[in-house]
Amino acid sequence: MLKQNVQHIIQDMTLEEKISQLVQLATPFFKGSSDQGFITGPMQEMGITDDVICNTGSVLGGSGARETRNIQDAHLKENRHGIPLLMMADIVHGFKTIFPVPLAIGCSWDMNLAEKSAEIAAKEASVSGVHVTFAPMVDLVRDPRWGRVMESTGEDGFLNSEFARAFVRGFQGTDLTNDKDRVAACVKHFAAYGAPEGGRDYNTVNMSERQLRESYLPAYKAALDEGCEMVMTAFNTVDGIPATANKKLMRDLLRDEWGFDGVIISDWGAVKEQLPHGVAEDEAEAAYKALTAGVDIEMMTTCYVDHLKELVESGKLSESLVDESVERILTLKQKLGLFEDPYRGADEKRAEEVILCEEHRDVARELAAKSCVLLKNEGGILPLQPTQKIALIGPFATNGDLMGPWSWQGAFDDVVKVDTGLLDKLADPSLLTVADGCEVESVTTEQLEKAVRVANDADVIVLALGEASYMSGEAGCRADIRLPEAQLQLIQEMKKLGKPIVTVLFNGRPLDLHGVVDQVDAVLEAWYPGTEAGAAIADLLFGDVNPSGRLSMSFPYSVGQVPVYYNHFNTGRPQPTPENKERYLSHYLDIPNEPLFPFGFGLSYTEFTYDDVKLSSDVLTEDESITASVTVTNTGDVAGEELVQLYIRDIAGDVVRPVKELKGYRKIVLEPGASEEVTFEITEEMLRYHHENLEFKSDAGKFTMFIGKNSHDVVSVPFRLVK
């Protein structure tokens, strides 16, 4: 179908039909759904008519080949233009095969596996009738109190941008029209949703345009540069204006400056939320502001269908704005091939073969293992031996709640539990004993007594602790980010037994680990690993896989530090060393400035040394690059993968610059005793930033290059940029 045909359809549509294309409704509204279009309760209060439904442009939450085909069938019989529906859903970190949550994937620093996970998610979703996924979420996050940190890849704009590109490539492929195993991606949440005051979801965001452009916008831009088809607005304000009504953000920046001509969709109810925000007196004004700002689709509220017609007929709003949005929506349907094949690969029989197949589970297991971060391994207690007596204790010992939020198609019964994974490694099943020890947020005397009995006969205790999935994700914000008191009490009881303790943590945010890391011998941060959780955990605990994950978000020493992140400013009164307790410096009286575990941190079962850090020249010019190099040696007894990280600091800028910024990384695998020279090219382009007037350029002057195994443990070498 050619573009002129899209325009021809628009010319033949009534104003009411065009406005209905700008509406997204949940599956129960539609005939052919499992609810057969039977509207009850709050949906009935929305006042959606049959005429609106038969002309609606998209469906929210549709999945399953049979249901999506039935909905599309029923719709096409009633839509006089034969315009197919777009089926959209939140396929965030897997469809039925659930991969680790994005924050965990961020800790893999593995773009190939990230892309592969999105490709598999797209394949399972598309064969189930989904056309668009509301992913990737690329919001930069610095506050672990915010529940949705689990949906981001971390605190660094450079790394987030790399992942944004990888996820878009995985979801969309290179030929979205003809590759029916792919889905259109929708990057979210535009913009700066990850910086709410107080770490509280939906809360106000307040930052300078320079900070916005410097730290928060690059990942969205990277996704769009990779060809991402859609953008979702954020719930929050940007410069005092809700994103969904923010013309400067959506039209001036996104459309005009960046040249994005795809579809913009509101988040759930965000158009109507202009009223409580206080920028619209009524729904008519909310509709006017959202459409003029450039929002094409209103999700799950009715400001558009109730008021756009009267706004157009009164002359307050140009019908051409409605036409523009309809054209973008129909063009996306055209690009997906829906006019030729409105079912686009939805196939019940093939779904049975594809979904949760062995190949997909193998990738999930590999990515889960690479996403876990070893935070502590005192005395080399890990890896475990298959002949050891192990007491597996904790609320996640036999629990399938290991997938995390946004895994709505995943099933607990499909998850490899921790006890199952450990049993598969042991020489004799009798070597493993199991007890809950406590619930996630409560504990009884009987539970503790049983845990003690089980642990008494063991050589080593493995504690499976963490947050239930409801404690994270959207609206899962927490002011106290320690483990629940019941679990801390369990740790104390186990500590009294004097046995080695390994703690495996399942959670969706960096935690305050006091009462954990100081009490146990080893800590493996597993996040929510997904469908293959238990298998991947066992691979790591028994040394079949050497831990290689590195933190993509700092772990605070205390929630009182939050936000705490590695690329902060220095201040005019910096604390030169943690030991310097002079009062009139920028520091706390009662805790360190530094996080408990810094960005980029992670341990291995082997050791790596860094030697001969150098630059090919101490002068960089605009036309020629210089090379940074380091020799990395595996000085341990087993092969391992090391993540070599490059950071740069601009010593004196037009505006204040961070103490260091990630500019590159290399993953290398070394056998015991082997060495490798790792090199990075440094160019003038890497030194550019937004100046006082927001011009993006570099300055001549002094810089420092850092190479190391994390953002804290680095070796520095100075150089100059000469222009």
N, C-alpha and C positions, 0 to 999 in steps of 0.2 A: 504493500500500500504506500503510495507516494505522498509526500507532504501536501501537495495540492489537494489530494483526496481528503486529508484531515481538515483542511480549510473548507472544502466543499461541505463536509459533514457539519462543521460549525455554522456555516451559512444557512443550513437547512434546519438547525435546531432552534427551538423557542428559547426565550430567555430563561424560563423556568427549567428547561432541560439542561441548559448550560450550567446554571447554578448548582443543580443536583450533582453534576460531575465533580464539583468542588467539595463534595461531602464524603467523609469516610464513616461507615457504620460497622458495628461488630456483627459477627456472623448470625446471632439469633434473629436479627431483623429480616433475614432473607429466606425466602422459600427455597426448599432444597437442603437447608441446614438441618442439623439434628433436632433443632427446635422448630423447624418448619415455618419460620417466620412468625411464630406466636409471640406477640409482644406483651410483656407484663411489667408490673412494678415501675421502677425508675425509667425504663425505656419507654413505657407508655406515656410518662409525664413529658417526654421530649416532644411529643406531638408530631412525630414523623408520619407522613401520609404514604399511602401505597404509590401515589404518583412520584413522590420523591425517591422511594426505594427502588422503583423500576428504572429510574434514571441515575441512581447513585453511581459514582465513579469507582469506588474501591471498598474492599472488605477488610476489616481488622480481625486478625486471629484465625482466619480460615486455614485449615490443614487437614490432611487426609485426602487421598486421591478421590475416594468415593464422594465425600461431602463437597469438596471444591467443584468437582464435575457436576454434581447435582445442583449446586447453587448457580453455577454458570449456565447450565441448561435452562433452569427456570427463569433466570434473568434475561437471557437472549430471546426467549419466547415473548417477553413483555416489553422489551426495549425496541422502539420502532425503528431505530437506526442500526440495530445490531451491534451496539458498542459493548464490548466485553468488559467485565469487571477486572480490576487489579486486585489480586489476593496478597495481602501484606501481613507479616507477622514478625515477632521478636525472635529471630534465630541468632542468638548472641554468641554462644560458645558451643554450638552443636545443636542438631535437631533431635534425633533419637540417640545417636552415639554422642555422648556428652564429653566434651574436652574440658581441660582445666578452665577455670574462670579467667577472663582476660588479664587480670593482675598477675595471676600465676604464669600465664603465657608470656607476659612481659618479662618475667624473671628467667625465662629460657634464653632470651636474647637471640632467638633462632627464627629468622624470617622465613626460611624455607618451610619449617614445620608449622609456623603460624599460617602461612598461605595454604598449606595442605589441609589444615584443620578447617579453614573457611571453605575450601573447595569441597571437602566431604560434607560439611554442613549444608552447603548449597545443593549438592547432589541429592541428599536425603530430603531436603525441603522441597526441591523442585519436583521430584517424583511424587511428592505428596500434594502437589498443586499450589505451592507458594511461589509467587512471582517476585516479591520484594522482601528483603529483610531489613529491619531497623537496626542495622549495625554497619560499620563498627562505631562504637562509642570511643571517641578520641580525646575526651576532656582531660586536660592536665589536672592532676590532683596533688595537693600538698597537706591535706587534713584527713587523717585516718578516722576521725569521728564520723565523717560523711559515709553513709551506707554504700553509696555507689562507687566507692574506690575500687571495689572488686570488678567493676565493669570497665575500668580504665587499664592502660598498661603502665601507668606510673607517673612520676613527678618530673620527668625530663622531656622537653619539647622535641629535642632531636630524636630520641629513642621512640617517642610516641609517633612521630612522623614516619619513621621507618616501618613501624607496625601498621599504621594506617594504610600505607601503600600495600603492604603484604596482604592484609585482610581484604582490601578492595580487589586486588588481583585474584585472590582465592574465590571470592564470591562471584565475580563477574566474568573472569576469564578474558579472552581476547576477542571473542565474537559472541556477544550476548544475544544477537538475533538468532543465530543458528545453533548455538550450543545450548540445548534444552536442559543440560545438567547444571546450569548456572542460574543465579538470581541477581536482580538489580540490588545494589547496596544503597543504603541511606545513612550518611554520616551524621552523627549527633554528638552533643546537643549544641546547636549554634546559638550563642557562643558563651564560653567561660562558665558553663554550668558546674564545673568542678571546683569552683572557688566560692561557695556560699559562706556567708558570715556564720561563725560558730559551728561550722561543719554540719549544719542542719539543712536537710533537703528542702528544695523549693525556696530557700531563703535568698535574701538580697545579695547581689554581687556588686562590689564597688572597687574599681581599679582604674588606673590611668590608661589612656589609649596606647601609650608606649608599652606598658606592661602587657596589655592585651595583645598587641602585635608581636611583642618580643617572645612571650612565653606561651600564650594560649592559642593564638590563631594558626601557627605553623602546621599543626597536625591536621586541622580541617583542610587547609590549603593543599597539603600533601595528598589527602584522600581525593580531593577534586582534581588535582593534577593527574592522578592515576585513572581518572575517568568515572568517578563515583556519580551515579545517576541522580541521587536525591539528597536533600538536606532536611533535617528535622530541627525545628526551633527549640530553644531552651525555655524552661519555665521561668527562669530568673530575669531580673532586670540587667541591662547593660547601660551604664551611664544614666541611670535613673529611668530608663524606658524598658518595659518588658520586651524581651527579644521578639515575641510574636507581633508586636506593634512597632518594631524598631526599623524605620525606613533607612536610617543611616547604615544600619548593620546589614539589612537584607537587600535593599536596592542599590545603595551607594557603594557599599563594599563588595558584597557577594555578587551582585549582578553586573554593576558597571566596572568596578576596579578589577575584579577577578574574572569577569566574563562568564560566570556560571549561567547557563540557560536551561538547566534541568528543573525538576519539580521541587518545590519547598512545601513541606507539610508541617502543621503544628503538632506539638505533642498533645497527649490526651487532654482535651478540655481547655487548652491554653488560650484559645481565642476568647472564650467567655471569661477566663480568669483575669482579663483586663479590668473587669469591674471591681473585684476585691483588691487588685493592685492599686486601683484609684486613678486610672488613666482613661476610663470610659464610664460615662454616666449610665449607659444602657447597652443592650445587645446590638442595637443598630450602630452605635458609635464604635463598638468593638469590631463589628463586621467591617465597617468602613476603614478603620485603622489597620486591621490585619491585611485586608486585600491591597490597600494602597502601599503597605509596607512590602508586599510581594509574596504573601503566603497563599499558595495555590490551593491547598487542601486543608479543610478544617476537620480535625479528628474528634468525633464523638460529642460535639455540641452543635447547636443549630442556628448560630448567629447568621451564617451565610444564607441558608435556605429561608429563614424567617424575615430577613431584612435587605438582602442585596437587591431584590427586585424593586422594592420601593425606593431604594437609594438611587438606582439607575433611572427609574421612571420620573423621579423628582428632579433629575438633572444634577444631583449632588455627586454622583459617581458615574464615570464614563463606562459604557458597556464594553469598550475596547479592553479595559482591564480584566473583565470577566473572560473575554475572548482569549486574551493572552494566556491566562491560567488554563483554560480548557485546551488550548493548543498544546501547551507543554504536557498536560496529562495524556492527551490522545497520542502525542508523539512518542511518549514512553511506551504506551501500549503497542504502538506500531513497531518500535524498536525491539520489543519483546516478542513480536510476531503474533500477538493475540488476535488480530483481525483475521489472520489466516488460520490460526490454531488456537482458539480461546482456552483450550485445556492445557496447552504448553507442557506436555510431558507428564502430566498427572496420570499415573498408571498403577493401579492396585497390584497387579501381578508382579511388575518389576519392583515395586516398593518392597515386596516381601523378600526379594533377592538382595536388594541394595541396602536397606536400612539395617543398621546394627550388624553388618556382615563382619566376618573375621578380619578382613583387610582394614576396615575402618577402626575396629577395636585395637588392632596392632598399632596404628598411628596414634590413637588416643593413649595407649600405654606408653609409647615412646615419649610423647609430648608431656605426659604427666610426670614421668621420671625426670625429664630435663627441666621441668618447671619448679621442682622442689628445691629448697635452699637449705643446706646444712649450716646451721648457725653456731653449733657448739659440738665438740667431740673430744671431751677431756679424757686423757689417758688412752685415746684410741679405742674406746669401748665399741665403736662401730668400725667395720662391719661385724654383724653377728655371725655365729657359726651354726650350721645345721644340726649340730649335736648338743647345743645348749638347751637347758630347760628354761622356757620363756613363759612368764606370766603376762598376758595381754589384758590390761585393765583400763577402763574408762568408758565414757558414754558413747564413744565412737568405735568401740572394739568390734561390735557386730551390727553397727548401724549403717543403713544404706544412704543416710543423709550426707553424702559426700560429693554431691554434684554442684551445690551452691545455687544461688538465685538465677533466674532466667534460664532454667532448664526444664521448662514446663512440659516438654514432650518426653523427657527422661523418666525412667521408672526405677524406684528403689530396688526392685527385684532384679533389674539388669546390672546393678552395680556390683563389682567385685569387692566384697567387704574386706576389712583389714584381717580378720581372723582367717578368712579363706586364703588370702595372699600369703600369710605366714605359714599356714599348714602346707602349702604347696612347696615350701623350701625346706621344711624340716625332715630329718632322716626318719623320724617316727612321730606319728600324730600325737602320741601320748606326751611328747615333750612340750606341748602347748596347753596351758590352762587359761581360762578366760573368766573375767568378772566385770560387771558394769562399774563397780566402785562408787558411782554416783550417777545422777541424771545430769543433764547439761547445766541446770540452774538449781538443783536441789540434791540433798543427800540424806540418807537415813543411817542410823547406827548399824542396822543389819547389813546394808550395802558395804559399809566400811569394814565391818568384821569379816565378811566374806572375802573382800579384797585382800585383807591381811592374811587370811588362811591360804588363799591361792598363791600369794606372793612368797610366803614363807618357804615353799618348796622349790622356788625357782632360782636359776643362776642369774637371771637378769629380768628386770621389770620393763615392759614397754607400755607406756601410758598413751592412750589415744584420746586426746583432749581437744577442746576448741569451742567454736560458736556453732549453734544450730543455724541452718541456712536462713531462718526467719530473722535472725539477729543481724543480717547484712542485707545488701541490695537496696532497691528503692525504698525510701522511708525507713530504712534500717539504721538510723543514726544512733550513736551511743556516746554519751559524755564520759562514761567510765569504760575505757577500752582494755581493762585487764580481763583475764579469764574470770568467769563467775566464781564467787567465793566457795561454792561447793567443790569445784575442781581444785582450787588452791588448797582446800582442806584435805582432799584426797592425796595431793602431792606431799603434804606434810606428814600424813600417816605412812606413806610409802617410804619417805626419807628415814623414818625412825628404824626401819628394818635393816639399814646399813648395806643394802644391795645396790648394784649398779642400776641406774634408771635412765632409760631413753624415752624422751617425749616426742611424740608426733603430733603436730598441731594442724587442725583443720579450721580455717577461718577465712574471712573475706576482706580483712584489713590488716595492716601492721598493728600489732598489739603492744601494750605496755607489759613486758614479760617479767616484771618483778614478781617474785614468788614462784617463778618457773625456772628461768635460766640460771638463777643463783642456787637452785635446790637440786637440779638434776645434772647428770653427767653428759648427756647429749640431747640436742634439740634439732629436729628436722621440721622445717616449715613446709607443710604440704599444701597449704591453701585448701581450696576445694578441687580435688584432682579429676573428678568426673567418673565416667563409667568404669574405667579400668583402675580406679583408685587403689584398691588393695594389692593388685598385682604390681603396680608401679612402686608402691611403698615397699613391698617385700623385695623387689629388685634392688632397691637402694639400701635397705637395712642389711641385706645379706651380701652386698658388695658385687652382685652381678652387674650392676650399673654403678659407676662412680659418680657421686653428686657433682653437677656442673652448673646448677642454677645460681644466679646472682641477683640480688635485690634490685628491683626497678623502683622501689620506694623505700625511704628510710624508715627504720623502726625507732620511735621516740624513746628516750630514756624515761620520760614521764609525759602524760597528757598535757602538763603545764607548758611544755615546749612548743606545742602545736600552734601554727604549722612549723615543722622543722624539715628542712630540705637542703641538699648539698650546695646548690648554686645560689646561695644567698648573697646579700651585699655585706660589705665589710664593716660599715659604720665608721664614724669619725673617732670612736673610742673602742677599737676592737680589743678583745682579750687575746694577747699574744700566745699564751699557752694555757691549757686547762689548770695548771698549777698556780697561775698568777691570780691571787685573791685581792688585789688592790681594788678598793671599793668603787672608784669612779671610772669603771670600764663597763662595757656592755656585756653583762653576765648575770646569772642568777646567784643568789646567796646560798641556795639550798641544793641545787642540782647542777650538773654540767651543762654547758651550751651544746655539746655534741650529742648526736643521737646515740642510742644504744648500739644499733647496727647501721652503718652508713649505706647510702646508695652505692650499688655495685658490689656489695659484700657477699661472700659465700665461701664456704670451705669445701675441701676435697678430701679424699682418702689418701692423697699424696701431697707432696709439697713442691712448690715452684719458686725458684729464685729469679730475680731480675738483675741483670748485669749490663754494664756498658751502655747505659742510656745516653743517647747523643743526638745531635742534629747535624745534618750534612753541611749546614752553614748557619752562622748566627745572624745572617741578614736575609730577609725575605723581601722580594720586590713584587710589584703588581703583575709582572709578566712571567716570572719564573717561580716555581715552587721550591720548597726545601723538604728534606726527608728526615723524619724522626725515626729512630730505630732503638731496639732493645733486644738483648739476648735472653731468652727464657729457657730455663733448664728444669727438667723434672728430676728432683733430687730424692724422690721417694722410691717405694718398692713396687708400685703398680702404675699402669697407664692411666692417664687422666686428661681431661679437657680443661684448658685454662682460657679465661676471657681477659685479654689484654686491653686495657682502656686508655684512651688518649683524651686529655683535658687541656684547655688553654685558658689563660687569664689575660685580659687587657689591663695593663697596669694603670693607665690614666686615659679615661675617655671623655667625650663631650658631656656625657651623663654617667652616673655611677654604673659600674659594670660588676657582674658577679665575681666571687672569689675564684671560681673555675667553672668551665662549661664543657660538657661532653662533646667531643668533635669527631670521635671515631672509636671503633673497637674491632678486635680480631679474635676469632676463636681458633685455637690450635689444639691438636691432640698429640701428646708426647708419650713415648714409651719411657720406662725407668732409665734414667741416666742420659736421655736424649736432650739435645738443645735445638733451638730454632731462633733465627733472627726474625723479628717481627718489625715491619716497617709501615709507616703512615706518611702519606703525602700531605703537606700543609700548604694551602694556597691562600692568597689574599682574600678570596671570597669567603673563606671560613671565619674571617675576622670582622665581617660586617655586622652592624647593629643599627638600631633606630636612634637617631640623634635627637637633639632638642626639638628640631622642627619635623621630626619623624622621617627625615631622609635616611634611607638605608644605605650605609656605606661604611668603609673602614677608615681608621686614622693611622697616620704614620706614628711610630713611637715604640715603646717597650712592651714586650709580651713575655709570658712565661708558659712553657710547654711542660705538661706533667704526663708521665706514663706510670701506670701501676695496676694493681690487682683490684682496687676499688677506689672510690672517690677520696678516701682518706689516706691510704697507704700508697703514696706516689713518690716518684723522684722527679725533680724539676730541673729544667734547663732554660736559661733566658735566650731571647732573640729579639731582633728589631724588625719592624716593617718600615721600609724606605720607599718613599714615593718621589 
